[in-house]
Amino acid sequence: MLDEPTEGPDPATAAAVLADVLDVTRGRTTLLVTQQRAGIEAADQAVTLDGGRVVAVTAAVSSAAV
């Protein structure tokens, strides 16, 4: 589980961190907690929570859905 791994760094560093995360987690189930658009767009699925409850599960997330 990764909780906001790209929240603090500058945009270039955040992009590099995300690329590395995607590389080392390829083929593995990974939970990425993020509000960052790039992280959401890189996901195979997005789970939306509201008040701690699942309100939506979306496959093949696109930038239009973010």
URBEL-V933645 format. One record per residue. RES is the residue in three letters. SS is DSSP state (@ for helix, = for strand, . for the rest). PSI is psi in whole degrees, 0 to 359 (999 if undefined). D_LAST is the distance of its C-alpha to the last C-alpha in Angstrom with 1 decimal. Layout:
RES/SS/PSI/D_LAST  RES/SS/PSI/D_LAST
//
This chain:
MET/./131/20.9  LEU/=/123/19.3  ASP/=/104/18.2  GLU/./54/16.2  PRO/./345/18.3  THR/./16/16.7  GLU/./318/16.8  GLY/./322/20.3  PRO/./165/21.1  ASP/./163/20.9  PRO/@/320/18.2  ALA/@/317/20.7  THR/@/320/21.7  ALA/@/319/18.3  ALA/@/320/17.6  ALA/@/319/21.0  VAL/@/314/20.4  LEU/@/317/17.3  ALA/@/317/19.3  ASP/@/318/22.2  VAL/@/313/20.3  LEU/@/323/19.0  ASP/@/311/22.6  VAL/@/343/24.4  THR/@/0/22.2  ARG/./129/22.2  GLY/./5/23.7  ARG/./151/23.3  THR/./126/21.3  THR/./135/19.4  LEU/./117/17.5  LEU/=/116/15.2  VAL/=/117/14.3  THR/./156/11.7  GLN/./1/9.4  GLN/./131/9.5  ARG/@/315/6.8  ALA/@/319/9.7  GLY/@/320/10.5  ILE/@/316/7.4  GLU/@/335/7.7  ALA/@/348/11.4  ALA/./150/11.4  ASP/./329/13.2  GLN/=/151/12.0  ALA/=/134/9.7  VAL/=/123/11.7  THR/=/128/10.7  LEU/=/147/13.7  ASP/=/117/15.3  GLY/./30/18.8  GLY/./4/19.1  ARG/=/144/18.6  VAL/=/124/16.3  VAL/=/345/14.7  ALA/=/145/12.5  VAL/=/122/12.6  THR/=/131/10.5  ALA/=/156/12.2  ALA/./63/11.4  VAL/./134/7.6  SER/./165/6.8  SER/@/335/5.2  ALA/@/332/5.6  ALA/@/350/3.8  VAL/./999/0.0
//
